[in-house]
Amino acid sequence: MSENYIRQTLVTLLSDFGDRDVYVAVMKGVIAQINPNMEVVDLTHQIPPQNIAAARFCLMNAYPYFPEGTVHIAVVDPGVGGKRRAIAVQFAGGFLVGPDNGIFSGVLAQNPAIAAVELTNSQYWRTPEPSKTFHGRDIFAPVGAHLASGVSLQRLGVEIDPATLVQMNLEHCTQTKTGWSGCIQYIDYFGNLVSNIPGDYTQGRKWVVQVSGLTIPGCDIYSEVQAGEALALVGSHGWVEIAINSGNAHTQLQINLQDPLEVISY
């Protein structure tokens, strides 16, 4: 369906589709059929397969750098074709389009939803009979393109209570007598172990991280320890992370997603 759109805002894409197959290009083709003038930015398509937590983290840390009104389409969807809802959400920074499986919970924890709909209006899908395995192509990409071209959120489906949106089951960061406890929420390409403890909590203090029986010094830069040694620091994303100077903390320390840790200040 094309309405000869002129108005447009930016669209971003995030998925676990990789770059070997044509899935990402197909989604872009669907968007271009609806609005050939649409600008599309790839956040990443290298999310580990079915890893909703990684998708949540990457989207949460990317969206603040885009203009207000940007439409973010995120497709990491192990429940595709099942009972999970297809949704679009408006928040203060723009719109989110994708599965209701917790993928948007990081963004919405920082910028709560203003309104949300379940995508029930097939007029804005690629086809009224979408594939049971590729809602990115048949629902999310076309809906995102229409939304970015000026179609109102309310026209896309039935309004739902934002409080019913699925939250990611991730241990909360909590204050302790000696600092803060949390967990590993993301492991990046370099093997850095990113916690869910904000870096602000370490400002003006000396601190260490305790994790898996290890005590790791809090540092400002990698070179404060020797090559091959572990350190903790605040990454560019603003979270406390564990790294190995010139190494891979994930493989060397055998610490994994959602493993607990504590920042101790003194």
C-alpha positions as CSV (number, residue, x, y, z in Angstrom):
1,M,0.0,0.0,0.0
2,S,1.4,3.4,-1.0
3,E,-0.1,6.8,-0.3
4,N,2.5,8.9,-2.2
5,Y,3.9,10.1,1.1
6,I,6.0,13.3,1.2
7,R,6.3,13.7,5.0
8,Q,8.9,11.5,6.6
9,T,11.0,11.1,9.7
10,L,14.0,8.9,10.3
11,V,13.7,5.1,10.7
12,T,16.2,2.8,12.5
13,L,16.4,-0.9,12.2
14,L,17.8,-3.4,14.8
15,S,17.6,-7.2,14.4
16,D,19.4,-10.5,14.9
17,F,19.2,-11.2,11.2
18,G,23.0,-10.8,10.5
19,D,24.3,-9.9,7.1
20,R,24.6,-13.2,5.4
21,D,21.0,-13.5,4.2
22,V,18.6,-11.0,2.5
23,Y,16.3,-10.4,5.4
24,V,17.5,-6.9,6.3
25,A,17.5,-5.9,2.6
26,V,14.0,-7.2,2.2
27,M,12.7,-5.1,5.1
28,K,14.4,-2.0,3.6
29,G,12.7,-2.8,0.2
30,V,9.3,-3.0,1.9
31,I,10.0,0.4,3.5
32,A,11.1,1.9,0.1
33,Q,7.9,0.6,-1.6
34,I,5.9,2.6,0.9
35,N,8.1,5.7,0.9
36,P,11.1,5.7,-1.4
37,N,12.4,8.9,0.2
38,M,12.6,7.3,3.7
39,E,16.0,7.5,5.4
40,V,16.9,4.2,7.2
41,V,19.7,3.8,9.6
42,D,21.0,0.3,10.7
43,L,21.6,0.2,14.4
44,T,22.9,-3.3,14.3
45,H,21.9,-6.7,12.8
46,Q,24.5,-8.6,14.8
47,I,22.4,-9.2,17.9
48,P,23.0,-12.8,18.9
49,P,20.1,-15.0,17.7
50,Q,17.0,-14.7,19.9
51,N,18.9,-12.6,22.5
52,I,16.2,-10.1,23.6
53,A,18.4,-8.8,26.4
54,A,21.2,-7.8,24.0
55,A,18.6,-6.1,21.7
56,R,17.1,-4.3,24.7
57,F,20.5,-3.0,25.7
58,C,21.6,-1.9,22.3
59,L,18.4,0.0,21.5
60,M,18.4,1.6,25.0
61,N,21.9,3.0,24.4
62,A,21.3,4.1,20.8
63,Y,18.0,5.9,20.8
64,P,19.1,9.1,22.6
65,Y,21.4,10.0,19.7
66,F,18.6,10.2,17.2
67,P,16.2,13.1,16.5
68,E,12.9,13.4,18.3
69,G,10.2,11.6,16.4
70,T,12.5,8.8,15.0
71,V,10.8,5.5,14.5
72,H,12.8,2.6,15.9
73,I,11.9,-0.8,14.4
74,A,13.4,-3.7,16.5
75,V,13.0,-7.3,15.5
76,V,14.4,-10.0,17.8
77,D,11.4,-12.2,17.9
78,P,11.7,-15.8,19.1
79,G,7.9,-15.8,19.7
80,V,7.1,-14.8,16.1
81,G,3.8,-16.3,14.9
82,G,2.7,-17.1,18.5
83,K,0.6,-15.3,21.1
84,R,3.0,-12.4,21.7
85,R,1.6,-9.0,20.6
86,A,2.9,-6.9,17.7
87,I,3.0,-3.4,19.0
88,A,3.8,0.3,18.3
89,V,4.6,2.6,21.2
90,Q,4.9,6.4,21.4
91,F,7.4,7.8,24.0
92,A,8.9,11.2,24.4
93,G,11.7,10.6,21.9
94,G,9.7,9.0,19.1
95,F,8.2,5.6,18.4
96,L,9.0,1.9,18.9
97,V,7.7,-0.8,16.6
98,G,8.2,-4.5,17.1
99,P,7.2,-7.5,19.3
100,D,5.9,-7.1,22.8
101,N,8.6,-9.3,24.4
102,G,10.6,-6.9,26.6
103,I,12.8,-5.6,23.8
104,F,11.6,-2.0,24.5
105,S,11.7,-2.2,28.3
106,G,15.1,-0.5,28.5
107,V,14.0,2.5,26.5
108,L,10.7,2.8,28.4
109,A,12.4,2.6,31.8
110,Q,14.2,5.8,30.8
111,N,11.3,7.4,28.8
112,P,7.9,6.0,29.8
113,A,5.3,5.2,27.1
114,I,2.8,7.9,26.3
115,A,0.6,5.6,24.3
116,A,0.7,2.1,22.8
117,V,-1.3,0.0,20.3
118,E,-1.5,-3.6,19.3
119,L,-1.0,-3.7,15.5
120,T,-4.3,-5.1,14.4
121,N,-5.0,-2.9,11.4
122,S,-3.8,-5.0,8.4
123,Q,-4.4,-2.0,6.1
124,Y,-0.9,-0.9,7.1
125,W,0.7,-4.4,6.8
126,R,2.4,-5.6,3.7
127,T,-0.3,-8.3,3.4
128,P,-3.3,-9.2,5.5
129,E,-2.0,-12.7,5.6
130,P,1.5,-12.2,7.0
131,S,4.2,-14.9,7.2
132,K,4.2,-16.8,10.5
133,T,8.0,-16.5,10.6
134,F,8.8,-13.0,9.2
135,H,6.7,-10.3,10.9
136,G,9.7,-8.0,10.3
137,R,8.9,-7.9,6.6
138,D,5.1,-8.2,6.7
139,I,4.1,-6.1,9.8
140,F,6.9,-4.2,11.5
141,A,8.7,-2.7,8.5
142,P,5.5,-1.5,6.7
143,V,4.0,-0.2,9.9
144,G,7.2,1.7,10.8
145,A,7.3,3.2,7.3
146,H,3.7,4.4,7.5
147,L,4.2,5.7,11.0
148,A,7.3,7.6,9.9
149,S,5.4,9.0,7.0
150,G,2.7,10.6,9.2
151,V,0.1,7.9,9.9
152,S,-1.1,8.4,13.4
153,L,-0.4,5.7,16.0
154,Q,-4.1,5.3,16.7
155,R,-4.8,4.3,13.1
156,L,-2.4,1.3,13.4
157,G,-4.5,-0.8,15.8
158,V,-6.2,-1.1,19.1
159,E,-5.0,1.0,22.0
160,I,-3.5,-1.0,24.9
161,D,-2.5,0.0,28.4
162,P,1.3,0.7,28.4
163,A,1.4,-0.8,31.9
164,T,0.7,-4.2,30.3
165,L,3.7,-4.2,28.0
166,V,6.2,-7.0,28.7
167,Q,9.1,-6.2,30.9
168,M,12.5,-7.8,30.6
169,N,13.2,-10.2,33.5
170,L,16.4,-8.5,34.6
171,E,17.6,-8.2,38.2
172,H,17.3,-4.6,39.4
173,C,20.2,-2.5,40.5
174,T,19.8,-2.0,44.3
175,Q,21.7,-0.1,47.0
176,T,23.6,-2.1,49.6
177,K,25.3,-1.1,52.9
178,T,28.6,-0.8,51.0
179,G,27.6,0.2,47.5
180,W,25.3,-1.2,44.8
181,S,24.4,-4.7,43.6
182,G,23.3,-5.6,40.1
183,C,24.0,-8.0,37.3
184,I,25.6,-8.3,33.8
185,Q,23.1,-7.0,31.3
186,Y,25.2,-7.1,28.1
187,I,28.4,-8.6,26.7
188,D,29.8,-6.5,23.8
189,Y,31.8,-7.5,20.7
190,F,35.1,-7.0,22.7
191,G,33.9,-9.3,25.5
192,N,33.4,-6.4,27.9
193,L,30.8,-7.3,30.6
194,V,28.4,-4.4,31.0
195,S,26.5,-4.2,34.3
196,N,23.2,-2.5,35.0
197,I,24.8,-0.3,37.6
198,P,25.0,3.4,36.4
199,G,28.5,4.9,36.4
200,D,27.2,7.9,38.2
201,Y,27.2,5.8,41.4
202,T,31.0,5.7,41.4
203,Q,31.7,9.4,40.9
204,G,34.0,10.9,43.5
205,R,34.7,7.6,45.2
206,K,37.3,4.8,45.2
207,W,35.6,1.5,44.3
208,V,36.0,-2.1,43.3
209,V,33.7,-4.7,41.8
210,Q,33.2,-8.0,43.4
211,V,32.0,-10.8,41.0
212,S,32.3,-14.6,41.0
213,G,34.8,-14.5,43.9
214,L,37.0,-11.9,42.3
215,T,37.7,-8.3,43.4
216,I,38.4,-6.1,40.4
217,P,39.7,-2.5,40.8
218,G,37.7,0.4,39.6
219,C,39.7,2.5,37.1
220,D,39.3,5.4,34.8
221,I,41.2,4.1,31.8
222,Y,42.4,0.7,30.5
223,S,46.1,1.5,30.9
224,E,45.8,1.7,34.7
225,V,46.4,-2.1,34.7
226,Q,48.8,-4.3,32.8
227,A,47.8,-6.0,29.6
228,G,45.9,-9.1,30.3
229,E,44.7,-7.9,33.7
230,A,41.0,-7.2,34.7
231,L,39.7,-3.8,35.5
232,A,36.3,-2.2,36.0
233,L,35.4,1.2,34.5
234,V,32.5,3.3,33.3
235,G,32.0,2.7,29.6
236,S,31.0,5.3,27.0
237,H,27.4,4.1,27.5
238,G,27.5,5.2,31.1
239,W,27.3,1.8,32.8
240,V,29.9,0.1,35.0
241,E,31.6,-2.6,33.0
242,I,34.3,-5.2,33.5
243,A,37.1,-5.5,31.0
244,I,40.5,-7.0,30.3
245,N,43.2,-4.7,29.1
246,S,43.9,-6.0,25.6
247,G,41.8,-9.1,26.2
248,N,38.3,-10.5,26.4
249,A,36.7,-10.5,29.9
250,H,33.8,-12.8,28.9
251,T,36.1,-15.7,27.8
252,Q,38.9,-15.1,30.3
253,L,36.7,-14.6,33.4
254,Q,33.8,-17.0,32.4
255,I,31.2,-14.4,33.6
256,N,27.9,-14.5,31.8
257,L,24.7,-12.6,31.1
258,Q,22.7,-11.9,34.3
259,D,25.5,-13.0,36.6
260,P,25.4,-10.9,39.8
261,L,28.0,-8.4,40.9
262,E,28.5,-5.7,43.4
263,V,30.2,-2.3,43.3
264,I,31.7,-1.5,46.6
265,S,32.8,2.0,47.4
266,Y,35.2,3.2,50.1
